């Protein structure tokens, strides 16, 4: 055992080392576990960022639709029926009223002859 070992600052184990069936917790093993943990954490963070961006988009859509709805309600409150709507109401009354008036007159005429 008179040999010189240059590890560059790392640890050196000589001979048989028994870990009793478990993993040897050396530098490479710890680095591998750390890298796995970092990958899992990065994936979870990416998923969380995606979820947050989807929620932001939903909130933005809700705010826009509420603004549009409020604008439409205000526009309807501030306007009365137009002349076209007024004329259409009169036309509908005439279309429904004239046949009803004529039918009612026919019934009275038939009733008077009986």
Secondary structure, DSSP 8 states (H G I E B T S, - for coil): -------TT-----S----TTS----HHHHHHHHHHHHHHHHHHHHHHHHHHHHHHHHHHHHHHHHHHHHHHHHHHHT----HHHHHHHHHHHHHHHHHHHHHHHHHHHHHHH-
